[in-house]
Amino acid sequence: MVDVDVLLTPRESGGHETALFTWLDDAWLNDGLVPRLLLPGSLHELARQRGLERHICLTQPVEDRRGALAALLEAPRGRPVLLAPGVLHAQAWLTAAAVLARRPVWLYVPMCFSAATMGYRWARHRDRALAPWLSRVEGIVTIDDFQAQRLRDEWGLTATVFALPNRVSVRGVAPPPPQRSADGRLRVGYVGRFELHQKGLDWLADTLLRERSLGDAFRWRFQGRGPGERVLLTLASALGPHRVEVAPFAPVEQALAQVDLLLLPSRYEGLPLVALEATALGWPVVASDRAGLGGLLPANAVFPFGDAGALRDALQSLASPSARRAAVAHARRRLLERLPGEGYHQGRRAVVDALRRSAAAA
C-alpha cells in the first residue's frame, strides 16, 4: 500500500523537516498518498509527537549509512524514494546510491545553492561530483520559483522541478508583546538548528565575544540543537547567564514566548519557515540581508551580513513596544499578500500525481 519511501538524514529538526511533514500529512489527508518514513531517532520522535504514525508508515529509526542502504535495497525497485537532505550537497552519496539501486529517485531540497555559496571546502570538485547524479533523478521539489530557476540555470537540470511553498497561516490578531526582562534589556532570540556556517552563528558568536558592548546591550537566547551547540555554550560561559542563554529544542510558540524578537543572522537561506511562523504568531523578526526575507520585513529590520554596527542599529530600532508592533504589522501585511493559498494545494497535487506516474512507469 506504500506509494513512496521518504528518507531523511538530518539529525536535528528544523523548518525543512517541519514543512516536509506538513505537506506529507496533507498529501495523505487530501490526496490519499501513503508515505513510508525512514528517519533518524530524533526525527522519528518528532514525527510521533506530530501524530503522523496514525496514518503514515513509520519504520524503526534509521541511524547510520548501513541502515539507509538497507532501506534503499529492501523496498520494491519500482517504488519512488524521496530523499530529503536539506541541501543538495548533504549526503550526496545517498543520491548516488539510490540511483545505482535503480530506484526512481526524487529530492526534496529547500535550498539549491552551489557548494561555493554554502562554504564547502573543495566546492568546485563537490559540484562536479554531484552533477552527474543530479542529472539522473526523476524530480526535485523545492520551496519557490527562485530556487526552481536556480536548479535549471546553475545545474542545467532537465528533470521536472516542482515549487511547493512553505505553508503557514496568520493566526488571528497578534498577541500582546511578552513582558520585558527584569533589567529592561531587549531579549533577542535565535530558534532553530545550530548550524554555524549557514545560520551565521559562528560570526555572531565571534562578534559577541569581540564586541562586549553588543553582548551587554541585549539579552541573547539560543534555542534549538545541532553541531554548533558547543560554540554557543562556550559563548554563554564567557559572557555569563545574564547575557547569553542556550536552551534545548522546544516548539516555536514556547521558544518565542521567552524573547522579544527573533533574529536570523544567516549567510544564506531559502525562505526560513521559523520567520514565517514568528510573523504569523505576532513576533517581530530581524534578519541579515542574505536570509531571504527582504520582501517580508521592514527595511530597519534587515542588516548586511557581517556588519555588527548595522545589527545593533536594527535591534535598537525595535527596542520600543510600538516599534515592534509596527514591524509585526508590516510583516503580516506582506505575508498575507504572499501566502501560497491555492498555489500550495496545486503544487502538492502536482507532486503527488508525478510520484504516482513515476511508480507506474517503473
LUMROVEX-230494 format. One record per residue (C-alpha): residue number from 0; residue in three letters; z, x, y. Coordinates in pm, 1 decimal, always signed. Layout:
BEGIN
@nr->NUM rest->ALA z->Z x->X y->Y .
...
***
This chain:
BEGIN
@nr->0 rest->MET z->+0.0 x->+0.0 y->+0.0 .
@nr->1 rest->VAL z->+34.5 x->+303.3 y->+231.7 .
@nr->2 rest->ASP z->-250.1 x->+338.8 y->+485.0 .
@nr->3 rest->VAL z->-168.4 x->+675.7 y->+641.4 .
@nr->4 rest->ASP z->+70.5 x->+967.3 y->+591.0 .
@nr->5 rest->VAL z->+234.4 x->+1077.2 y->+917.3 .
@nr->6 rest->LEU z->+367.9 x->+1432.8 y->+904.0 .
@nr->7 rest->LEU z->+587.5 x->+1561.8 y->+1187.6 .
@nr->8 rest->THR z->+708.0 x->+1919.5 y->+1210.8 .
@nr->9 rest->PRO z->+921.8 x->+1944.4 y->+1533.3 .
@nr->10 rest->ARG z->+1291.1 x->+1988.7 y->+1460.2 .
@nr->11 rest->GLU z->+1419.2 x->+1817.5 y->+1773.8 .
@nr->12 rest->SER z->+1329.1 x->+1475.6 y->+1906.7 .
@nr->13 rest->GLY z->+1166.5 x->+1426.2 y->+2244.9 .
@nr->14 rest->GLY z->+932.7 x->+1193.8 y->+2427.8 .
@nr->15 rest->HIS z->+649.2 x->+1285.8 y->+2191.8 .
@nr->16 rest->GLU z->+837.4 x->+1159.4 y->+1887.9 .
@nr->17 rest->THR z->+968.9 x->+851.2 y->+2068.8 .
@nr->18 rest->ALA z->+618.4 x->+748.9 y->+2177.4 .
@nr->19 rest->LEU z->+478.6 x->+808.9 y->+1828.5 .
@nr->20 rest->PHE z->+747.8 x->+598.0 y->+1661.9 .
@nr->21 rest->THR z->+689.1 x->+322.1 y->+1917.6 .
@nr->22 rest->TRP z->+318.4 x->+281.9 y->+1854.2 .
@nr->23 rest->LEU z->+353.5 x->+318.3 y->+1476.2 .
@nr->24 rest->ASP z->+611.3 x->+40.6 y->+1485.5 .
@nr->25 rest->ASP z->+377.1 x->-172.4 y->+1699.1 .
@nr->26 rest->ALA z->+85.6 x->-95.9 y->+1465.8 .
@nr->27 rest->TRP z->+282.8 x->-227.3 y->+1170.6 .
@nr->28 rest->LEU z->+406.9 x->-538.8 y->+1351.1 .
@nr->29 rest->ASN z->+77.0 x->-631.5 y->+1516.9 .
@nr->30 rest->ASP z->-196.8 x->-474.4 y->+1304.2 .
@nr->31 rest->GLY z->-45.6 x->-450.8 y->+956.7 .
@nr->32 rest->LEU z->-80.6 x->-70.5 y->+937.5 .
@nr->33 rest->VAL z->+153.6 x->+76.0 y->+675.5 .
@nr->34 rest->PRO z->+250.1 x->+438.7 y->+755.2 .
@nr->35 rest->ARG z->+448.4 x->+676.3 y->+535.5 .
@nr->36 rest->LEU z->+662.2 x->+908.6 y->+748.2 .
@nr->37 rest->LEU z->+730.0 x->+1266.0 y->+636.1 .
@nr->38 rest->LEU z->+987.6 x->+1413.7 y->+872.4 .
@nr->39 rest->PRO z->+1244.3 x->+1691.4 y->+907.3 .
@nr->40 rest->GLY z->+1600.8 x->+1577.6 y->+861.4 .
@nr->41 rest->SER z->+1687.8 x->+1535.2 y->+1230.1 .
@nr->42 rest->LEU z->+1382.5 x->+1316.7 y->+1297.0 .
@nr->43 rest->HIS z->+1441.7 x->+1132.5 y->+968.8 .
@nr->44 rest->GLU z->+1779.4 x->+1027.6 y->+1102.7 .
@nr->45 rest->LEU z->+1626.3 x->+923.5 y->+1436.6 .
@nr->46 rest->ALA z->+1372.5 x->+703.5 y->+1254.5 .
@nr->47 rest->ARG z->+1654.4 x->+541.3 y->+1058.2 .
@nr->48 rest->GLN z->+1851.4 x->+476.2 y->+1376.7 .
@nr->49 rest->ARG z->+1547.4 x->+301.1 y->+1522.0 .
@nr->50 rest->GLY z->+1530.3 x->+79.0 y->+1213.3 .
@nr->51 rest->LEU z->+1187.3 x->+198.7 y->+1104.2 .
@nr->52 rest->GLU z->+1284.4 x->+209.8 y->+737.9 .
@nr->53 rest->ARG z->+1293.8 x->-170.4 y->+734.5 .
@nr->54 rest->HIS z->+914.4 x->-182.6 y->+719.6 .
@nr->55 rest->ILE z->+781.8 x->+177.2 y->+730.5 .
@nr->56 rest->CYS z->+799.5 x->+402.2 y->+425.0 .
@nr->57 rest->LEU z->+1040.4 x->+691.3 y->+484.5 .
@nr->58 rest->THR z->+1031.1 x->+971.2 y->+228.1 .
@nr->59 rest->GLN z->+1304.3 x->+1225.8 y->+172.2 .
@nr->60 rest->PRO z->+1324.5 x->+1477.7 y->+459.9 .
@nr->61 rest->VAL z->+1057.1 x->+1748.9 y->+463.3 .
@nr->62 rest->GLU z->+1237.1 x->+2065.7 y->+571.9 .
@nr->63 rest->ASP z->+1002.3 x->+2359.7 y->+511.3 .
@nr->64 rest->ARG z->+642.2 x->+2467.9 y->+456.2 .
@nr->65 rest->ARG z->+666.6 x->+2420.4 y->+83.8 .
@nr->66 rest->GLY z->+772.5 x->+2058.8 y->+129.6 .
@nr->67 rest->ALA z->+494.1 x->+1994.9 y->+381.5 .
@nr->68 rest->LEU z->+230.9 x->+2140.3 y->+149.1 .
@nr->69 rest->ALA z->+363.3 x->+1939.2 y->-144.6 .
@nr->70 rest->ALA z->+340.9 x->+1621.7 y->+65.3 .
@nr->71 rest->LEU z->-21.5 x->+1700.8 y->+150.9 .
@nr->72 rest->LEU z->-115.6 x->+1755.2 y->-212.5 .
@nr->73 rest->GLU z->+74.7 x->+1472.3 y->-378.6 .
@nr->74 rest->ALA z->-84.7 x->+1187.3 y->-184.5 .
@nr->75 rest->PRO z->-424.6 x->+1038.0 y->-273.8 .
@nr->76 rest->ARG z->-700.0 x->+1260.1 y->-136.7 .
@nr->77 rest->GLY z->-870.5 x->+973.2 y->+43.5 .
@nr->78 rest->ARG z->-562.2 x->+866.8 y->+238.5 .
@nr->79 rest->PRO z->-572.3 x->+987.0 y->+601.7 .
@nr->80 rest->VAL z->-298.2 x->+1221.8 y->+714.5 .
@nr->81 rest->LEU z->-185.9 x->+1213.5 y->+1078.1 .
@nr->82 rest->LEU z->-29.9 x->+1541.9 y->+1188.8 .
@nr->83 rest->ALA z->+191.3 x->+1529.9 y->+1496.9 .
@nr->84 rest->PRO z->+272.8 x->+1889.5 y->+1601.3 .
@nr->85 rest->GLY z->+336.5 x->+1817.5 y->+1971.3 .
@nr->86 rest->VAL z->+76.5 x->+2065.4 y->+2097.6 .
@nr->87 rest->LEU z->-245.2 x->+2185.0 y->+1937.0 .
@nr->88 rest->HIS z->-124.4 x->+2534.8 y->+1850.8 .
@nr->89 rest->ALA z->+206.9 x->+2436.0 y->+1695.9 .
@nr->90 rest->GLN z->+196.0 x->+2460.2 y->+1318.1 .
@nr->91 rest->ALA z->-178.0 x->+2530.2 y->+1321.6 .
@nr->92 rest->TRP z->-150.4 x->+2646.1 y->+960.4 .
@nr->93 rest->LEU z->-76.5 x->+2285.0 y->+865.4 .
@nr->94 rest->THR z->-400.9 x->+2163.4 y->+1022.7 .
@nr->95 rest->ALA z->-588.3 x->+2425.0 y->+821.1 .
@nr->96 rest->ALA z->-400.7 x->+2336.5 y->+502.8 .
@nr->97 rest->ALA z->-475.3 x->+1964.8 y->+543.3 .
@nr->98 rest->VAL z->-846.0 x->+2037.5 y->+593.7 .
@nr->99 rest->LEU z->-854.0 x->+2266.1 y->+289.2 .
@nr->100 rest->ALA z->-674.7 x->+1997.3 y->+85.8 .
@nr->101 rest->ARG z->-972.6 x->+1774.1 y->+166.4 .
@nr->102 rest->ARG z->-759.8 x->+1508.1 y->+332.0 .
@nr->103 rest->PRO z->-906.9 x->+1302.5 y->+619.7 .
@nr->104 rest->VAL z->-718.1 x->+1481.9 y->+899.1 .
@nr->105 rest->TRP z->-603.2 x->+1324.1 y->+1225.3 .
@nr->106 rest->LEU z->-392.4 x->+1476.7 y->+1502.9 .
@nr->107 rest->TYR z->-153.9 x->+1313.3 y->+1747.6 .
@nr->108 rest->VAL z->-113.5 x->+1555.4 y->+2039.9 .
@nr->109 rest->PRO z->+5.1 x->+1451.6 y->+2386.8 .
@nr->110 rest->MET z->-81.6 x->+1794.7 y->+2531.6 .
@nr->111 rest->CYS z->-417.1 x->+1961.6 y->+2466.0 .
@nr->112 rest->PHE z->-382.1 x->+2279.8 y->+2671.1 .
@nr->113 rest->SER z->-514.3 x->+2620.5 y->+2571.0 .
@nr->114 rest->ALA z->-280.9 x->+2884.5 y->+2431.7 .
@nr->115 rest->ALA z->-304.9 x->+3079.1 y->+2760.3 .
@nr->116 rest->THR z->-182.6 x->+2778.6 y->+2961.5 .
@nr->117 rest->MET z->+108.5 x->+2735.0 y->+2722.1 .
@nr->118 rest->GLY z->+209.4 x->+3100.6 y->+2747.2 .
@nr->119 rest->TYR z->+148.2 x->+3205.7 y->+2387.8 .
@nr->120 rest->ARG z->+104.4 x->+3572.8 y->+2305.7 .
@nr->121 rest->TRP z->-242.9 x->+3674.0 y->+2192.4 .
@nr->122 rest->ALA z->-365.3 x->+3348.9 y->+2346.0 .
@nr->123 rest->ARG z->-739.1 x->+3414.5 y->+2316.3 .
@nr->124 rest->HIS z->-706.8 x->+3500.1 y->+1947.4 .
@nr->125 rest->ARG z->-498.7 x->+3188.7 y->+1884.5 .
@nr->126 rest->ASP z->-764.0 x->+2969.0 y->+2045.6 .
@nr->127 rest->ARG z->-1040.4 x->+3130.9 y->+1844.5 .
@nr->128 rest->ALA z->-845.5 x->+3096.7 y->+1519.9 .
@nr->129 rest->LEU z->-766.3 x->+2730.4 y->+1580.2 .
@nr->130 rest->ALA z->-1110.0 x->+2614.1 y->+1696.7 .
@nr->131 rest->PRO z->-1284.5 x->+2604.7 y->+1353.1 .
@nr->132 rest->TRP z->-1011.2 x->+2384.7 y->+1206.0 .
@nr->133 rest->LEU z->-1008.2 x->+2151.1 y->+1506.0 .
@nr->134 rest->SER z->-1381.8 x->+2103.9 y->+1462.9 .
@nr->135 rest->ARG z->-1317.0 x->+1963.9 y->+1114.4 .
@nr->136 rest->VAL z->-1059.4 x->+1696.9 y->+1199.6 .
@nr->137 rest->GLU z->-1181.8 x->+1338.4 y->+1197.8 .
@nr->138 rest->GLY z->-998.0 x->+1210.8 y->+1502.3 .
@nr->139 rest->ILE z->-743.9 x->+1302.9 y->+1769.2 .
@nr->140 rest->VAL z->-503.7 x->+1071.6 y->+1950.9 .
@nr->141 rest->THR z->-372.8 x->+1184.0 y->+2289.9 .
@nr->142 rest->ILE z->-197.2 x->+1011.5 y->+2578.7 .
@nr->143 rest->ASP z->-452.6 x->+975.2 y->+2858.4 .
@nr->144 rest->ASP z->-812.1 x->+1026.2 y->+2963.4 .
@nr->145 rest->PHE z->-731.3 x->+1359.3 y->+3128.1 .
@nr->146 rest->GLN z->-611.8 x->+1510.8 y->+2800.9 .
@nr->147 rest->ALA z->-901.4 x->+1348.3 y->+2611.4 .
@nr->148 rest->GLN z->-1153.4 x->+1504.2 y->+2850.4 .
@nr->149 rest->ARG z->-982.2 x->+1841.2 y->+2816.3 .
@nr->150 rest->LEU z->-1039.2 x->+1824.0 y->+2440.3 .
@nr->151 rest->ARG z->-1408.0 x->+1760.2 y->+2492.6 .
@nr->152 rest->ASP z->-1465.6 x->+2009.8 y->+2774.1 .
@nr->153 rest->GLU z->-1244.8 x->+2303.8 y->+2674.3 .
@nr->154 rest->TRP z->-1265.8 x->+2272.7 y->+2297.0 .
@nr->155 rest->GLY z->-1611.5 x->+2121.2 y->+2262.0 .
@nr->156 rest->LEU z->-1490.9 x->+1870.5 y->+2004.9 .
@nr->157 rest->THR z->-1727.4 x->+1613.8 y->+1862.0 .
@nr->158 rest->ALA z->-1452.9 x->+1428.1 y->+1671.8 .
@nr->159 rest->THR z->-1351.1 x->+1089.0 y->+1804.7 .
@nr->160 rest->VAL z->-1078.1 x->+1119.6 y->+2068.1 .
@nr->161 rest->PHE z->-856.6 x->+821.2 y->+2148.9 .
@nr->162 rest->ALA z->-644.3 x->+786.9 y->+2462.7 .
@nr->163 rest->LEU z->-328.6 x->+593.8 y->+2372.5 .
@nr->164 rest->PRO z->-98.1 x->+587.5 y->+2676.1 .
@nr->165 rest->ASN z->+278.2 x->+612.2 y->+2651.0 .
@nr->166 rest->ARG z->+429.9 x->+268.8 y->+2664.2 .
@nr->167 rest->VAL z->+720.4 x->+188.1 y->+2892.8 .
@nr->168 rest->SER z->+829.6 x->-129.7 y->+3069.1 .
@nr->169 rest->VAL z->+1010.9 x->-168.9 y->+3400.0 .
@nr->170 rest->ARG z->+1337.2 x->-337.3 y->+3309.3 .
@nr->171 rest->GLY z->+1417.7 x->-583.1 y->+3584.9 .
@nr->172 rest->VAL z->+1599.9 x->-493.9 y->+3903.7 .
@nr->173 rest->ALA z->+1703.8 x->-131.2 y->+3939.2 .
@nr->174 rest->PRO z->+2074.5 x->-84.0 y->+3851.6 .
@nr->175 rest->PRO z->+2321.3 x->+30.1 y->+4116.5 .
@nr->176 rest->PRO z->+2337.2 x->+408.1 y->+4162.4 .
@nr->177 rest->PRO z->+2601.0 x->+581.3 y->+3947.4 .
@nr->178 rest->GLN z->+2926.4 x->+690.2 y->+4105.3 .
@nr->179 rest->ARG z->+2916.7 x->+1032.0 y->+4267.3 .
@nr->180 rest->SER z->+3108.1 x->+1325.5 y->+4128.0 .
@nr->181 rest->ALA z->+3463.9 x->+1377.0 y->+4245.6 .
@nr->182 rest->ASP z->+3366.5 x->+1662.8 y->+4476.8 .
@nr->183 rest->GLY z->+3068.9 x->+1475.6 y->+4623.1 .
@nr->184 rest->ARG z->+2802.7 x->+1712.7 y->+4492.1 .
@nr->185 rest->LEU z->+2475.9 x->+1566.3 y->+4367.2 .
@nr->186 rest->ARG z->+2461.1 x->+1557.9 y->+3986.0 .
@nr->187 rest->VAL z->+2126.5 x->+1691.6 y->+3863.2 .
@nr->188 rest->GLY z->+2032.9 x->+1618.1 y->+3503.1 .
@nr->189 rest->TYR z->+1780.2 x->+1752.5 y->+3256.2 .
@nr->190 rest->VAL z->+1729.3 x->+1530.5 y->+2950.0 .
@nr->191 rest->GLY z->+1515.6 x->+1627.4 y->+2652.5 .
@nr->192 rest->ARG z->+1416.0 x->+1913.2 y->+2427.4 .
@nr->193 rest->PHE z->+1546.5 x->+2256.0 y->+2524.6 .
@nr->194 rest->GLU z->+1208.4 x->+2430.8 y->+2523.6 .
@nr->195 rest->LEU z->+1247.9 x->+2728.6 y->+2755.6 .
@nr->196 rest->HIS z->+888.4 x->+2811.2 y->+2847.9 .
@nr->197 rest->GLN z->+715.7 x->+2473.0 y->+2861.2 .
@nr->198 rest->LYS z->+1005.0 x->+2292.3 y->+3027.9 .
@nr->199 rest->GLY z->+1069.3 x->+2574.4 y->+3276.0 .
@nr->200 rest->LEU z->+1430.2 x->+2605.9 y->+3165.1 .
@nr->201 rest->ASP z->+1407.3 x->+2985.1 y->+3143.6 .
@nr->202 rest->TRP z->+1303.8 x->+3000.4 y->+3510.4 .
@nr->203 rest->LEU z->+1571.4 x->+2750.3 y->+3615.2 .
@nr->204 rest->ALA z->+1849.2 x->+2928.7 y->+3426.0 .
@nr->205 rest->ASP z->+1748.7 x->+3265.8 y->+3568.5 .
@nr->206 rest->THR z->+1726.0 x->+3119.0 y->+3919.1 .
@nr->207 rest->LEU z->+2071.9 x->+2964.0 y->+3899.9 .
@nr->208 rest->LEU z->+2216.4 x->+3295.9 y->+3784.0 .
@nr->209 rest->ARG z->+2043.9 x->+3494.8 y->+4060.7 .
@nr->210 rest->GLU z->+2094.7 x->+3246.0 y->+4343.5 .
@nr->211 rest->ARG z->+2452.9 x->+3138.5 y->+4303.8 .
@nr->212 rest->SER z->+2438.9 x->+2928.8 y->+4620.8 .
@nr->213 rest->LEU z->+2189.6 x->+2699.5 y->+4447.2 .
@nr->214 rest->GLY z->+2414.5 x->+2677.1 y->+4144.4 .
@nr->215 rest->ASP z->+2711.3 x->+2597.0 y->+4369.0 .
@nr->216 rest->ALA z->+2531.0 x->+2331.5 y->+4574.5 .
@nr->217 rest->PHE z->+2486.8 x->+2085.0 y->+4287.2 .
@nr->218 rest->ARG z->+2630.7 x->+1991.7 y->+3951.8 .
@nr->219 rest->TRP z->+2386.2 x->+2071.5 y->+3669.0 .
@nr->220 rest->ARG z->+2385.3 x->+1886.4 y->+3337.9 .
@nr->221 rest->PHE z->+2154.0 x->+1970.3 y->+3046.1 .
@nr->222 rest->GLN z->+2149.4 x->+1708.8 y->+2771.5 .
@nr->223 rest->GLY z->+1948.3 x->+1746.6 y->+2451.8 .
@nr->224 rest->ARG z->+1891.4 x->+2009.6 y->+2186.3 .
@nr->225 rest->GLY z->+1644.1 x->+2276.4 y->+2095.4 .
@nr->226 rest->PRO z->+1579.6 x->+2650.1 y->+2072.4 .
@nr->227 rest->GLY z->+1686.7 x->+2720.1 y->+2430.6 .
@nr->228 rest->GLU z->+2040.7 x->+2592.9 y->+2382.6 .
@nr->229 rest->ARG z->+2191.6 x->+2941.9 y->+2365.6 .
@nr->230 rest->VAL z->+2040.0 x->+3035.3 y->+2703.0 .
@nr->231 rest->LEU z->+2183.1 x->+2721.1 y->+2862.3 .
@nr->232 rest->LEU z->+2525.2 x->+2777.4 y->+2706.8 .
@nr->233 rest->THR z->+2521.2 x->+3132.1 y->+2845.8 .
@nr->234 rest->LEU z->+2440.4 x->+2987.1 y->+3187.8 .
@nr->235 rest->ALA z->+2727.5 x->+2738.4 y->+3158.8 .
@nr->236 rest->SER z->+2965.4 x->+3018.1 y->+3060.0 .
@nr->237 rest->ALA z->+2855.6 x->+3233.0 y->+3355.0 .
@nr->238 rest->LEU z->+2878.9 x->+2959.8 y->+3620.2 .
@nr->239 rest->GLY z->+3166.3 x->+2759.5 y->+3477.3 .
@nr->240 rest->PRO z->+3202.8 x->+2397.8 y->+3360.5 .
@nr->241 rest->HIS z->+3248.2 x->+2266.6 y->+3715.0 .
@nr->242 rest->ARG z->+2889.0 x->+2379.3 y->+3790.3 .
@nr->243 rest->VAL z->+2695.9 x->+2360.5 y->+3460.8 .
@nr->244 rest->GLU z->+2745.1 x->+2139.3 y->+3156.7 .
@nr->245 rest->VAL z->+2546.6 x->+2139.1 y->+2830.5 .
@nr->246 rest->ALA z->+2573.9 x->+1821.1 y->+2625.4 .
@nr->247 rest->PRO z->+2428.1 x->+1713.9 y->+2289.8 .
@nr->248 rest->PHE z->+2137.9 x->+1473.8 y->+2249.9 .
@nr->249 rest->ALA z->+2204.5 x->+1110.4 y->+2348.0 .
@nr->250 rest->PRO z->+1990.4 x->+802.6 y->+2419.7 .
@nr->251 rest->VAL z->+1824.4 x->+829.1 y->+2758.0 .
@nr->252 rest->GLU z->+2027.5 x->+543.1 y->+2906.7 .
@nr->253 rest->GLN z->+2353.8 x->+720.0 y->+2820.9 .
@nr->254 rest->ALA z->+2227.7 x->+1056.0 y->+2942.7 .
@nr->255 rest->LEU z->+2111.1 x->+922.2 y->+3278.7 .
@nr->256 rest->ALA z->+2440.0 x->+742.1 y->+3338.6 .
@nr->257 rest->GLN z->+2604.5 x->+1085.6 y->+3378.5 .
@nr->258 rest->VAL z->+2377.3 x->+1207.1 y->+3661.0 .
@nr->259 rest->ASP z->+2238.3 x->+1101.1 y->+3997.7 .
@nr->260 rest->LEU z->+1878.9 x->+1206.3 y->+3930.4 .
@nr->261 rest->LEU z->+1654.1 x->+1351.3 y->+3663.7 .
@nr->262 rest->LEU z->+1497.2 x->+1697.8 y->+3701.6 .
@nr->263 rest->LEU z->+1181.1 x->+1819.7 y->+3525.8 .
@nr->264 rest->PRO z->+1117.9 x->+2186.3 y->+3618.5 .
@nr->265 rest->SER z->+824.7 x->+2212.2 y->+3374.4 .
@nr->266 rest->ARG z->+546.1 x->+2470.1 y->+3359.6 .
@nr->267 rest->TYR z->+315.8 x->+2212.5 y->+3202.5 .
@nr->268 rest->GLU z->+335.8 x->+1857.2 y->+3070.9 .
@nr->269 rest->GLY z->+115.2 x->+1573.7 y->+2958.9 .
@nr->270 rest->LEU z->+286.6 x->+1267.1 y->+3102.6 .
@nr->271 rest->PRO z->+659.5 x->+1307.4 y->+3029.5 .
@nr->272 rest->LEU z->+797.5 x->+989.1 y->+2877.9 .
@nr->273 rest->VAL z->+1152.1 x->+1061.8 y->+2995.7 .
@nr->274 rest->ALA z->+1034.6 x->+1044.3 y->+3360.0 .
@nr->275 rest->LEU z->+873.3 x->+705.4 y->+3297.5 .
@nr->276 rest->GLU z->+1189.8 x->+582.1 y->+3127.9 .
@nr->277 rest->ALA z->+1409.1 x->+705.6 y->+3412.6 .
@nr->278 rest->THR z->+1188.2 x->+528.5 y->+3666.2 .
@nr->279 rest->ALA z->+1194.7 x->+208.3 y->+3461.6 .
@nr->280 rest->LEU z->+1574.0 x->+227.6 y->+3437.9 .
@nr->281 rest->GLY z->+1613.3 x->+292.4 y->+3810.3 .
@nr->282 rest->TRP z->+1687.7 x->+665.4 y->+3834.1 .
@nr->283 rest->PRO z->+1503.7 x->+896.2 y->+4076.2 .
@nr->284 rest->VAL z->+1308.5 x->+1192.8 y->+3942.3 .
@nr->285 rest->VAL z->+1245.4 x->+1538.7 y->+4090.1 .
@nr->286 rest->ALA z->+971.9 x->+1741.3 y->+3919.3 .
@nr->287 rest->SER z->+762.2 x->+2052.6 y->+3953.2 .
@nr->288 rest->ASP z->+400.8 x->+2017.4 y->+4062.0 .
@nr->289 rest->ARG z->+297.1 x->+2103.8 y->+3703.4 .
@nr->290 rest->ALA z->+486.2 x->+1819.4 y->+3537.3 .
@nr->291 rest->GLY z->+201.0 x->+1569.1 y->+3568.8 .
@nr->292 rest->LEU z->+397.5 x->+1334.0 y->+3794.7 .
@nr->293 rest->GLY z->+234.1 x->+1384.8 y->+4133.2 .
@nr->294 rest->GLY z->+77.2 x->+1041.1 y->+4114.4 .
@nr->295 rest->LEU z->+411.0 x->+875.4 y->+4046.2 .
@nr->296 rest->LEU z->+673.1 x->+1045.6 y->+4262.5 .
@nr->297 rest->PRO z->+708.5 x->+1058.8 y->+4642.4 .
@nr->298 rest->ALA z->+595.9 x->+1388.0 y->+4796.3 .
@nr->299 rest->ASN z->+950.6 x->+1500.4 y->+4882.1 .
@nr->300 rest->ALA z->+1046.8 x->+1479.8 y->+4511.5 .
@nr->301 rest->VAL z->+780.2 x->+1729.4 y->+4395.9 .
@nr->302 rest->PHE z->+820.3 x->+2107.3 y->+4435.4 .
@nr->303 rest->PRO z->+591.6 x->+2402.6 y->+4349.8 .
@nr->304 rest->PHE z->+694.7 x->+2552.2 y->+4018.1 .
@nr->305 rest->GLY z->+885.7 x->+2876.6 y->+4067.2 .
@nr->306 rest->ASP z->+990.3 x->+2803.5 y->+4427.9 .
@nr->307 rest->ALA z->+1370.1 x->+2788.1 y->+4431.8 .
@nr->308 rest->GLY z->+1384.5 x->+2701.4 y->+4801.3 .
@nr->309 rest->ALA z->+1147.7 x->+2408.4 y->+4754.2 .
@nr->310 rest->LEU z->+1357.6 x->+2289.3 y->+4458.7 .
@nr->311 rest->ARG z->+1667.0 x->+2295.6 y->+4677.8 .
@nr->312 rest->ASP z->+1485.5 x->+2101.6 y->+4951.7 .
@nr->313 rest->ALA z->+1361.0 x->+1839.5 y->+4704.1 .
@nr->314 rest->LEU z->+1710.1 x->+1784.8 y->+4566.1 .
@nr->315 rest->GLN z->+1872.7 x->+1772.4 y->+4907.7 .
@nr->316 rest->SER z->+1614.6 x->+1518.8 y->+5026.6 .
@nr->317 rest->LEU z->+1763.5 x->+1277.8 y->+4769.7 .
@nr->318 rest->ALA z->+2127.8 x->+1350.9 y->+4847.3 .
@nr->319 rest->SER z->+2195.3 x->+1009.2 y->+5002.7 .
@nr->320 rest->PRO z->+2203.4 x->+683.5 y->+4804.1 .
@nr->321 rest->SER z->+1946.2 x->+530.5 y->+5039.8 .
@nr->322 rest->ALA z->+1703.1 x->+818.4 y->+4982.1 .
@nr->323 rest->ARG z->+1741.2 x->+782.1 y->+4605.7 .
@nr->324 rest->ARG z->+1682.2 x->+407.5 y->+4626.2 .
@nr->325 rest->ALA z->+1365.9 x->+468.8 y->+4828.0 .
@nr->326 rest->ALA z->+1243.1 x->+726.7 y->+4576.3 .
@nr->327 rest->VAL z->+1302.8 x->+484.4 y->+4288.6 .
@nr->328 rest->ALA z->+1123.6 x->+203.1 y->+4471.6 .
@nr->329 rest->HIS z->+822.8 x->+427.7 y->+4537.4 .
@nr->330 rest->ALA z->+802.1 x->+546.4 y->+4177.4 .
@nr->331 rest->ARG z->+844.9 x->+195.2 y->+4041.2 .
@nr->332 rest->ARG z->+560.0 x->+63.1 y->+4254.9 .
@nr->333 rest->ARG z->+333.9 x->+340.2 y->+4130.8 .
@nr->334 rest->LEU z->+447.0 x->+289.6 y->+3773.1 .
@nr->335 rest->LEU z->+372.0 x->-83.0 y->+3787.8 .
@nr->336 rest->GLU z->+24.7 x->-1.2 y->+3917.3 .
@nr->337 rest->ARG z->-47.9 x->+230.2 y->+3625.8 .
@nr->338 rest->LEU z->+132.6 x->+57.9 y->+3336.5 .
@nr->339 rest->PRO z->-107.1 x->+65.5 y->+3040.9 .
@nr->340 rest->GLY z->-75.6 x->-306.5 y->+2962.6 .
@nr->341 rest->GLU z->-377.7 x->-422.2 y->+2768.5 .
@nr->342 rest->GLY z->-513.6 x->-67.0 y->+2762.7 .
@nr->343 rest->TYR z->-227.6 x->+33.5 y->+2534.3 .
@nr->344 rest->HIS z->-291.6 x->-253.2 y->+2294.2 .
@nr->345 rest->GLN z->-666.0 x->-189.8 y->+2289.8 .
@nr->346 rest->GLY z->-608.5 x->+178.8 y->+2227.2 .
@nr->347 rest->ARG z->-365.4 x->+110.3 y->+1944.5 .
@nr->348 rest->ARG z->-602.9 x->-133.8 y->+1774.2 .
@nr->349 rest->ALA z->-889.2 x->+115.5 y->+1807.1 .
@nr->350 rest->VAL z->-680.9 x->+388.1 y->+1640.2 .
@nr->351 rest->VAL z->-575.1 x->+155.4 y->+1357.4 .
@nr->352 rest->ASP z->-933.9 x->+44.2 y->+1292.8 .
@nr->353 rest->ALA z->-1056.2 x->+405.0 y->+1291.2 .
@nr->354 rest->LEU z->-784.8 x->+512.5 y->+1044.9 .
@nr->355 rest->ARG z->-884.5 x->+234.2 y->+810.2 .
@nr->356 rest->ARG z->-1253.7 x->+325.6 y->+837.9 .
@nr->357 rest->SER z->-1160.2 x->+685.9 y->+764.4 .
@nr->358 rest->ALA z->-981.1 x->+582.2 y->+444.1 .
@nr->359 rest->ALA z->-1266.2 x->+355.5 y->+336.3 .
@nr->360 rest->ALA z->-1523.6 x->+630.7 y->+391.1 .
@nr->361 rest->ALA z->-1316.8 x->+879.4 y->+191.3 .
***
